[in-house]
């Protein structure tokens, strides 16, 4: 927790699909987004919190999106794409990366909530631009290169009672 001070401006970008699937497969539980935001900000100044979600037309989906907004997240949604062969795809990697690069000039720290190793190059770029990068995810499902690329890694598995409902 070095280089953390109250005046720091923080943006949190949460890959909701990555967090959801990891929490369900490892612990059969859901993410506590309120605690995620609080622990990620740690008393600093929150500039923006964005949760990237996939619309799958699930039963409680709309109430989940509303809950995210009530907590303080901006919910960015994307429809799941179904291809001719029946396969489905939806991810926010490019959208999250573009938002991070756009926000980097307006914040001191970007907190990425994902274990996806594809974001390690983004971490290195943000750091090169002078932005501190923190990653919050479950260590068991976080790419080693992402942990190494970040200034700080918060292992959510080590604090299950904080981060899981």
FIKOLPA-322286 format. One record per residue (C-alpha): residue number from 1; x, y, z; residue in three letters. Coordinates in Angstrom, 2 decimals, decimal comma. Layout:
N
<kollo><baba>NUM</baba><X>X</X><Y>Y</Y><Z>Z</Z><kolfi>ALA</kolfi></kollo>
...
This chain:
165
<kollo><baba>1</baba><X>0,00</X><Y>0,00</Y><Z>0,00</Z><kolfi>UNK</kolfi></kollo>
<kollo><baba>2</baba><X>2,77</X><Y>2,38</Y><Z>-0,81</Z><kolfi>UNK</kolfi></kollo>
<kollo><baba>3</baba><X>2,06</X><Y>5,64</Y><Z>-2,60</Z><kolfi>UNK</kolfi></kollo>
<kollo><baba>4</baba><X>-1,53</X><Y>5,76</Y><Z>-1,36</Z><kolfi>UNK</kolfi></kollo>
<kollo><baba>5</baba><X>-2,70</X><Y>9,11</Y><Z>0,01</Z><kolfi>UNK</kolfi></kollo>
<kollo><baba>6</baba><X>-6,10</X><Y>10,79</Y><Z>0,51</Z><kolfi>UNK</kolfi></kollo>
<kollo><baba>7</baba><X>-5,65</X><Y>13,35</Y><Z>-2,28</Z><kolfi>UNK</kolfi></kollo>
<kollo><baba>8</baba><X>-5,18</X><Y>10,70</Y><Z>-4,94</Z><kolfi>UNK</kolfi></kollo>
<kollo><baba>9</baba><X>-7,79</X><Y>10,64</Y><Z>-7,69</Z><kolfi>UNK</kolfi></kollo>
<kollo><baba>10</baba><X>-8,91</X><Y>7,09</Y><Z>-8,42</Z><kolfi>UNK</kolfi></kollo>
<kollo><baba>11</baba><X>-10,85</X><Y>5,43</Y><Z>-11,22</Z><kolfi>UNK</kolfi></kollo>
<kollo><baba>12</baba><X>-12,08</X><Y>1,85</Y><Z>-10,81</Z><kolfi>UNK</kolfi></kollo>
<kollo><baba>13</baba><X>-12,80</X><Y>-0,31</Y><Z>-13,84</Z><kolfi>UNK</kolfi></kollo>
<kollo><baba>14</baba><X>-14,49</X><Y>-3,61</Y><Z>-12,96</Z><kolfi>UNK</kolfi></kollo>
<kollo><baba>15</baba><X>-14,76</X><Y>-6,50</Y><Z>-15,40</Z><kolfi>UNK</kolfi></kollo>
<kollo><baba>16</baba><X>-18,04</X><Y>-7,83</Y><Z>-13,98</Z><kolfi>UNK</kolfi></kollo>
<kollo><baba>17</baba><X>-18,05</X><Y>-11,01</Y><Z>-16,10</Z><kolfi>UNK</kolfi></kollo>
<kollo><baba>18</baba><X>-14,54</X><Y>-11,98</Y><Z>-15,05</Z><kolfi>UNK</kolfi></kollo>
<kollo><baba>19</baba><X>-15,30</X><Y>-11,34</Y><Z>-11,36</Z><kolfi>UNK</kolfi></kollo>
<kollo><baba>20</baba><X>-18,69</X><Y>-13,07</Y><Z>-11,48</Z><kolfi>UNK</kolfi></kollo>
<kollo><baba>21</baba><X>-17,48</X><Y>-16,25</Y><Z>-13,14</Z><kolfi>UNK</kolfi></kollo>
<kollo><baba>22</baba><X>-14,45</X><Y>-16,52</Y><Z>-10,87</Z><kolfi>UNK</kolfi></kollo>
<kollo><baba>23</baba><X>-16,45</X><Y>-15,95</Y><Z>-7,66</Z><kolfi>UNK</kolfi></kollo>
<kollo><baba>24</baba><X>-19,07</X><Y>-18,49</Y><Z>-8,78</Z><kolfi>UNK</kolfi></kollo>
<kollo><baba>25</baba><X>-16,59</X><Y>-21,17</Y><Z>-9,85</Z><kolfi>UNK</kolfi></kollo>
<kollo><baba>26</baba><X>-14,22</X><Y>-20,82</Y><Z>-6,88</Z><kolfi>UNK</kolfi></kollo>
<kollo><baba>27</baba><X>-16,66</X><Y>-20,05</Y><Z>-4,06</Z><kolfi>UNK</kolfi></kollo>
<kollo><baba>28</baba><X>-20,25</X><Y>-20,39</Y><Z>-5,40</Z><kolfi>UNK</kolfi></kollo>
<kollo><baba>29</baba><X>-20,80</X><Y>-16,84</Y><Z>-4,16</Z><kolfi>UNK</kolfi></kollo>
<kollo><baba>30</baba><X>-21,33</X><Y>-13,38</Y><Z>-5,62</Z><kolfi>UNK</kolfi></kollo>
<kollo><baba>31</baba><X>-19,20</X><Y>-10,24</Y><Z>-5,51</Z><kolfi>UNK</kolfi></kollo>
<kollo><baba>32</baba><X>-19,92</X><Y>-7,56</Y><Z>-2,92</Z><kolfi>UNK</kolfi></kollo>
<kollo><baba>33</baba><X>-19,55</X><Y>-4,55</Y><Z>-5,21</Z><kolfi>UNK</kolfi></kollo>
<kollo><baba>34</baba><X>-20,03</X><Y>-2,07</Y><Z>-2,39</Z><kolfi>UNK</kolfi></kollo>
<kollo><baba>35</baba><X>-17,01</X><Y>-3,50</Y><Z>-0,55</Z><kolfi>UNK</kolfi></kollo>
<kollo><baba>36</baba><X>-15,07</X><Y>-3,81</Y><Z>-3,80</Z><kolfi>UNK</kolfi></kollo>
<kollo><baba>37</baba><X>-15,51</X><Y>-0,09</Y><Z>-4,43</Z><kolfi>UNK</kolfi></kollo>
<kollo><baba>38</baba><X>-14,76</X><Y>0,90</Y><Z>-0,84</Z><kolfi>UNK</kolfi></kollo>
<kollo><baba>39</baba><X>-11,63</X><Y>-1,26</Y><Z>-0,61</Z><kolfi>UNK</kolfi></kollo>
<kollo><baba>40</baba><X>-10,41</X><Y>-0,15</Y><Z>-4,03</Z><kolfi>UNK</kolfi></kollo>
<kollo><baba>41</baba><X>-10,80</X><Y>3,55</Y><Z>-3,26</Z><kolfi>UNK</kolfi></kollo>
<kollo><baba>42</baba><X>-9,39</X><Y>3,25</Y><Z>0,30</Z><kolfi>UNK</kolfi></kollo>
<kollo><baba>43</baba><X>-10,31</X><Y>6,77</Y><Z>1,39</Z><kolfi>UNK</kolfi></kollo>
<kollo><baba>44</baba><X>-8,97</X><Y>8,42</Y><Z>-1,75</Z><kolfi>UNK</kolfi></kollo>
<kollo><baba>45</baba><X>-11,00</X><Y>10,60</Y><Z>-4,13</Z><kolfi>UNK</kolfi></kollo>
<kollo><baba>46</baba><X>-13,18</X><Y>8,55</Y><Z>-6,47</Z><kolfi>UNK</kolfi></kollo>
<kollo><baba>47</baba><X>-13,29</X><Y>10,10</Y><Z>-9,92</Z><kolfi>UNK</kolfi></kollo>
<kollo><baba>48</baba><X>-15,14</X><Y>7,32</Y><Z>-11,77</Z><kolfi>UNK</kolfi></kollo>
<kollo><baba>49</baba><X>-16,23</X><Y>3,76</Y><Z>-11,15</Z><kolfi>UNK</kolfi></kollo>
<kollo><baba>50</baba><X>-17,31</X><Y>1,77</Y><Z>-14,19</Z><kolfi>UNK</kolfi></kollo>
<kollo><baba>51</baba><X>-18,64</X><Y>-1,80</Y><Z>-14,15</Z><kolfi>UNK</kolfi></kollo>
<kollo><baba>52</baba><X>-18,57</X><Y>-3,56</Y><Z>-17,52</Z><kolfi>UNK</kolfi></kollo>
<kollo><baba>53</baba><X>-21,44</X><Y>-6,02</Y><Z>-17,77</Z><kolfi>UNK</kolfi></kollo>
<kollo><baba>54</baba><X>-22,84</X><Y>-8,36</Y><Z>-20,40</Z><kolfi>UNK</kolfi></kollo>
<kollo><baba>55</baba><X>-26,57</X><Y>-8,42</Y><Z>-21,01</Z><kolfi>UNK</kolfi></kollo>
<kollo><baba>56</baba><X>-27,58</X><Y>-12,08</Y><Z>-21,04</Z><kolfi>UNK</kolfi></kollo>
<kollo><baba>57</baba><X>-31,33</X><Y>-11,55</Y><Z>-20,48</Z><kolfi>UNK</kolfi></kollo>
<kollo><baba>58</baba><X>-31,06</X><Y>-13,27</Y><Z>-17,11</Z><kolfi>UNK</kolfi></kollo>
<kollo><baba>59</baba><X>-33,81</X><Y>-13,07</Y><Z>-14,52</Z><kolfi>UNK</kolfi></kollo>
<kollo><baba>60</baba><X>-32,38</X><Y>-10,56</Y><Z>-12,02</Z><kolfi>UNK</kolfi></kollo>
<kollo><baba>61</baba><X>-30,16</X><Y>-8,73</Y><Z>-14,47</Z><kolfi>UNK</kolfi></kollo>
<kollo><baba>62</baba><X>-31,93</X><Y>-5,34</Y><Z>-14,38</Z><kolfi>UNK</kolfi></kollo>
<kollo><baba>63</baba><X>-31,97</X><Y>-5,22</Y><Z>-10,58</Z><kolfi>UNK</kolfi></kollo>
<kollo><baba>64</baba><X>-28,24</X><Y>-6,06</Y><Z>-10,60</Z><kolfi>UNK</kolfi></kollo>
<kollo><baba>65</baba><X>-27,54</X><Y>-3,16</Y><Z>-12,99</Z><kolfi>UNK</kolfi></kollo>
<kollo><baba>66</baba><X>-29,62</X><Y>-0,83</Y><Z>-10,80</Z><kolfi>UNK</kolfi></kollo>
<kollo><baba>67</baba><X>-27,78</X><Y>-2,01</Y><Z>-7,67</Z><kolfi>UNK</kolfi></kollo>
<kollo><baba>68</baba><X>-24,43</X><Y>-1,23</Y><Z>-9,32</Z><kolfi>UNK</kolfi></kollo>
<kollo><baba>69</baba><X>-25,62</X><Y>2,32</Y><Z>-10,03</Z><kolfi>UNK</kolfi></kollo>
<kollo><baba>70</baba><X>-26,92</X><Y>2,73</Y><Z>-6,46</Z><kolfi>UNK</kolfi></kollo>
<kollo><baba>71</baba><X>-23,49</X><Y>1,66</Y><Z>-5,13</Z><kolfi>UNK</kolfi></kollo>
<kollo><baba>72</baba><X>-21,75</X><Y>4,29</Y><Z>-7,27</Z><kolfi>UNK</kolfi></kollo>
<kollo><baba>73</baba><X>-20,80</X><Y>2,46</Y><Z>-10,44</Z><kolfi>UNK</kolfi></kollo>
<kollo><baba>74</baba><X>-21,62</X><Y>3,54</Y><Z>-13,93</Z><kolfi>UNK</kolfi></kollo>
<kollo><baba>75</baba><X>-22,86</X><Y>0,32</Y><Z>-15,59</Z><kolfi>UNK</kolfi></kollo>
<kollo><baba>76</baba><X>-21,76</X><Y>-0,12</Y><Z>-19,20</Z><kolfi>UNK</kolfi></kollo>
<kollo><baba>77</baba><X>-23,69</X><Y>-2,93</Y><Z>-20,85</Z><kolfi>UNK</kolfi></kollo>
<kollo><baba>78</baba><X>-23,06</X><Y>-4,94</Y><Z>-23,98</Z><kolfi>UNK</kolfi></kollo>
<kollo><baba>79</baba><X>-25,28</X><Y>-7,53</Y><Z>-25,64</Z><kolfi>UNK</kolfi></kollo>
<kollo><baba>80</baba><X>-23,98</X><Y>-11,07</Y><Z>-25,93</Z><kolfi>UNK</kolfi></kollo>
<kollo><baba>81</baba><X>-23,33</X><Y>-12,05</Y><Z>-29,57</Z><kolfi>UNK</kolfi></kollo>
<kollo><baba>82</baba><X>-24,43</X><Y>-15,45</Y><Z>-30,84</Z><kolfi>UNK</kolfi></kollo>
<kollo><baba>83</baba><X>-22,66</X><Y>-16,72</Y><Z>-33,95</Z><kolfi>UNK</kolfi></kollo>
<kollo><baba>84</baba><X>-23,96</X><Y>-19,03</Y><Z>-36,68</Z><kolfi>UNK</kolfi></kollo>
<kollo><baba>85</baba><X>-22,28</X><Y>-22,06</Y><Z>-35,10</Z><kolfi>UNK</kolfi></kollo>
<kollo><baba>86</baba><X>-24,09</X><Y>-21,39</Y><Z>-31,81</Z><kolfi>UNK</kolfi></kollo>
<kollo><baba>87</baba><X>-21,03</X><Y>-20,07</Y><Z>-30,00</Z><kolfi>UNK</kolfi></kollo>
<kollo><baba>88</baba><X>-21,42</X><Y>-16,92</Y><Z>-27,93</Z><kolfi>UNK</kolfi></kollo>
<kollo><baba>89</baba><X>-19,00</X><Y>-14,12</Y><Z>-27,25</Z><kolfi>UNK</kolfi></kollo>
<kollo><baba>90</baba><X>-18,99</X><Y>-10,89</Y><Z>-25,34</Z><kolfi>UNK</kolfi></kollo>
<kollo><baba>91</baba><X>-16,15</X><Y>-9,14</Y><Z>-23,65</Z><kolfi>UNK</kolfi></kollo>
<kollo><baba>92</baba><X>-15,20</X><Y>-5,64</Y><Z>-22,68</Z><kolfi>UNK</kolfi></kollo>
<kollo><baba>93</baba><X>-11,39</X><Y>-5,84</Y><Z>-23,10</Z><kolfi>UNK</kolfi></kollo>
<kollo><baba>94</baba><X>-11,18</X><Y>-3,13</Y><Z>-25,76</Z><kolfi>UNK</kolfi></kollo>
<kollo><baba>95</baba><X>-13,78</X><Y>-0,91</Y><Z>-24,08</Z><kolfi>UNK</kolfi></kollo>
<kollo><baba>96</baba><X>-12,07</X><Y>-1,15</Y><Z>-20,69</Z><kolfi>UNK</kolfi></kollo>
<kollo><baba>97</baba><X>-8,68</X><Y>-0,46</Y><Z>-22,24</Z><kolfi>UNK</kolfi></kollo>
<kollo><baba>98</baba><X>-9,92</X><Y>2,61</Y><Z>-24,13</Z><kolfi>UNK</kolfi></kollo>
<kollo><baba>99</baba><X>-11,60</X><Y>3,97</Y><Z>-21,00</Z><kolfi>UNK</kolfi></kollo>
<kollo><baba>100</baba><X>-8,44</X><Y>3,39</Y><Z>-18,94</Z><kolfi>UNK</kolfi></kollo>
<kollo><baba>101</baba><X>-6,27</X><Y>5,20</Y><Z>-21,49</Z><kolfi>UNK</kolfi></kollo>
<kollo><baba>102</baba><X>-8,79</X><Y>8,07</Y><Z>-21,69</Z><kolfi>UNK</kolfi></kollo>
<kollo><baba>103</baba><X>-9,01</X><Y>8,38</Y><Z>-17,89</Z><kolfi>UNK</kolfi></kollo>
<kollo><baba>104</baba><X>-5,24</X><Y>8,13</Y><Z>-17,27</Z><kolfi>UNK</kolfi></kollo>
<kollo><baba>105</baba><X>-4,70</X><Y>11,87</Y><Z>-17,76</Z><kolfi>UNK</kolfi></kollo>
<kollo><baba>106</baba><X>-7,45</X><Y>12,71</Y><Z>-15,24</Z><kolfi>UNK</kolfi></kollo>
<kollo><baba>107</baba><X>-6,56</X><Y>10,40</Y><Z>-12,34</Z><kolfi>UNK</kolfi></kollo>
<kollo><baba>108</baba><X>-3,53</X><Y>9,35</Y><Z>-10,32</Z><kolfi>UNK</kolfi></kollo>
<kollo><baba>109</baba><X>-4,51</X><Y>5,69</Y><Z>-9,95</Z><kolfi>UNK</kolfi></kollo>
<kollo><baba>110</baba><X>-6,53</X><Y>3,23</Y><Z>-11,99</Z><kolfi>UNK</kolfi></kollo>
<kollo><baba>111</baba><X>-7,85</X><Y>0,15</Y><Z>-10,20</Z><kolfi>UNK</kolfi></kollo>
<kollo><baba>112</baba><X>-8,50</X><Y>-2,73</Y><Z>-12,59</Z><kolfi>UNK</kolfi></kollo>
<kollo><baba>113</baba><X>-10,80</X><Y>-5,41</Y><Z>-11,19</Z><kolfi>UNK</kolfi></kollo>
<kollo><baba>114</baba><X>-10,01</X><Y>-8,37</Y><Z>-13,41</Z><kolfi>UNK</kolfi></kollo>
<kollo><baba>115</baba><X>-7,66</X><Y>-11,31</Y><Z>-13,55</Z><kolfi>UNK</kolfi></kollo>
<kollo><baba>116</baba><X>-7,40</X><Y>-11,26</Y><Z>-17,33</Z><kolfi>UNK</kolfi></kollo>
<kollo><baba>117</baba><X>-3,77</X><Y>-11,34</Y><Z>-18,47</Z><kolfi>UNK</kolfi></kollo>
<kollo><baba>118</baba><X>-4,69</X><Y>-9,41</Y><Z>-21,62</Z><kolfi>UNK</kolfi></kollo>
<kollo><baba>119</baba><X>-4,62</X><Y>-6,29</Y><Z>-19,43</Z><kolfi>UNK</kolfi></kollo>
<kollo><baba>120</baba><X>-0,91</X><Y>-6,61</Y><Z>-18,54</Z><kolfi>UNK</kolfi></kollo>
<kollo><baba>121</baba><X>0,12</X><Y>-4,58</Y><Z>-21,59</Z><kolfi>UNK</kolfi></kollo>
<kollo><baba>122</baba><X>-2,43</X><Y>-1,91</Y><Z>-20,61</Z><kolfi>UNK</kolfi></kollo>
<kollo><baba>123</baba><X>-0,87</X><Y>-1,78</Y><Z>-17,11</Z><kolfi>UNK</kolfi></kollo>
<kollo><baba>124</baba><X>2,57</X><Y>-1,20</Y><Z>-18,55</Z><kolfi>UNK</kolfi></kollo>
<kollo><baba>125</baba><X>1,24</X><Y>1,55</Y><Z>-20,84</Z><kolfi>UNK</kolfi></kollo>
<kollo><baba>126</baba><X>-0,62</X><Y>3,33</Y><Z>-18,01</Z><kolfi>UNK</kolfi></kollo>
<kollo><baba>127</baba><X>2,46</X><Y>3,19</Y><Z>-15,77</Z><kolfi>UNK</kolfi></kollo>
<kollo><baba>128</baba><X>4,57</X><Y>4,60</Y><Z>-18,62</Z><kolfi>UNK</kolfi></kollo>
<kollo><baba>129</baba><X>2,05</X><Y>7,47</Y><Z>-18,80</Z><kolfi>UNK</kolfi></kollo>
<kollo><baba>130</baba><X>2,62</X><Y>8,16</Y><Z>-15,09</Z><kolfi>UNK</kolfi></kollo>
<kollo><baba>131</baba><X>-0,50</X><Y>6,50</Y><Z>-13,75</Z><kolfi>UNK</kolfi></kollo>
<kollo><baba>132</baba><X>-0,42</X><Y>4,12</Y><Z>-10,78</Z><kolfi>UNK</kolfi></kollo>
<kollo><baba>133</baba><X>-2,13</X><Y>0,78</Y><Z>-11,54</Z><kolfi>UNK</kolfi></kollo>
<kollo><baba>134</baba><X>-3,68</X><Y>-1,48</Y><Z>-8,93</Z><kolfi>UNK</kolfi></kollo>
<kollo><baba>135</baba><X>-5,26</X><Y>-4,84</Y><Z>-9,73</Z><kolfi>UNK</kolfi></kollo>
<kollo><baba>136</baba><X>-7,95</X><Y>-6,45</Y><Z>-7,57</Z><kolfi>UNK</kolfi></kollo>
<kollo><baba>137</baba><X>-8,83</X><Y>-10,05</Y><Z>-8,39</Z><kolfi>UNK</kolfi></kollo>
<kollo><baba>138</baba><X>-8,80</X><Y>-13,63</Y><Z>-7,15</Z><kolfi>UNK</kolfi></kollo>
<kollo><baba>139</baba><X>-5,19</X><Y>-14,86</Y><Z>-7,24</Z><kolfi>UNK</kolfi></kollo>
<kollo><baba>140</baba><X>-6,12</X><Y>-18,39</Y><Z>-8,36</Z><kolfi>UNK</kolfi></kollo>
<kollo><baba>141</baba><X>-7,54</X><Y>-17,01</Y><Z>-11,60</Z><kolfi>UNK</kolfi></kollo>
<kollo><baba>142</baba><X>-5,27</X><Y>-14,01</Y><Z>-12,16</Z><kolfi>UNK</kolfi></kollo>
<kollo><baba>143</baba><X>-2,59</X><Y>-14,15</Y><Z>-14,83</Z><kolfi>UNK</kolfi></kollo>
<kollo><baba>144</baba><X>0,91</X><Y>-13,90</Y><Z>-13,37</Z><kolfi>UNK</kolfi></kollo>
<kollo><baba>145</baba><X>1,89</X><Y>-11,31</Y><Z>-15,99</Z><kolfi>UNK</kolfi></kollo>
<kollo><baba>146</baba><X>-0,96</X><Y>-9,06</Y><Z>-14,83</Z><kolfi>UNK</kolfi></kollo>
<kollo><baba>147</baba><X>0,16</X><Y>-9,28</Y><Z>-11,18</Z><kolfi>UNK</kolfi></kollo>
<kollo><baba>148</baba><X>3,72</X><Y>-8,47</Y><Z>-12,23</Z><kolfi>UNK</kolfi></kollo>
<kollo><baba>149</baba><X>2,65</X><Y>-5,53</Y><Z>-14,43</Z><kolfi>UNK</kolfi></kollo>
<kollo><baba>150</baba><X>0,62</X><Y>-3,82</Y><Z>-11,67</Z><kolfi>UNK</kolfi></kollo>
<kollo><baba>151</baba><X>2,03</X><Y>-1,49</Y><Z>-9,02</Z><kolfi>UNK</kolfi></kollo>
<kollo><baba>152</baba><X>-0,06</X><Y>-3,36</Y><Z>-6,46</Z><kolfi>UNK</kolfi></kollo>
<kollo><baba>153</baba><X>-2,13</X><Y>-6,53</Y><Z>-6,43</Z><kolfi>UNK</kolfi></kollo>
<kollo><baba>154</baba><X>-5,00</X><Y>-7,11</Y><Z>-3,99</Z><kolfi>UNK</kolfi></kollo>
<kollo><baba>155</baba><X>-5,83</X><Y>-10,81</Y><Z>-3,69</Z><kolfi>UNK</kolfi></kollo>
<kollo><baba>156</baba><X>-9,60</X><Y>-10,95</Y><Z>-3,16</Z><kolfi>UNK</kolfi></kollo>
<kollo><baba>157</baba><X>-9,31</X><Y>-14,64</Y><Z>-2,19</Z><kolfi>UNK</kolfi></kollo>
<kollo><baba>158</baba><X>-7,33</X><Y>-13,65</Y><Z>0,89</Z><kolfi>UNK</kolfi></kollo>
<kollo><baba>159</baba><X>-10,26</X><Y>-11,45</Y><Z>2,00</Z><kolfi>UNK</kolfi></kollo>
<kollo><baba>160</baba><X>-13,30</X><Y>-13,50</Y><Z>0,99</Z><kolfi>UNK</kolfi></kollo>
<kollo><baba>161</baba><X>-15,48</X><Y>-12,15</Y><Z>3,81</Z><kolfi>UNK</kolfi></kollo>
<kollo><baba>162</baba><X>-14,86</X><Y>-8,63</Y><Z>2,53</Z><kolfi>UNK</kolfi></kollo>
<kollo><baba>163</baba><X>-15,36</X><Y>-9,20</Y><Z>-1,16</Z><kolfi>UNK</kolfi></kollo>
<kollo><baba>164</baba><X>-17,99</X><Y>-11,96</Y><Z>-1,34</Z><kolfi>UNK</kolfi></kollo>
<kollo><baba>165</baba><X>-21,67</X><Y>-11,97</Y><Z>-0,41</Z><kolfi>UNK</kolfi></kollo>
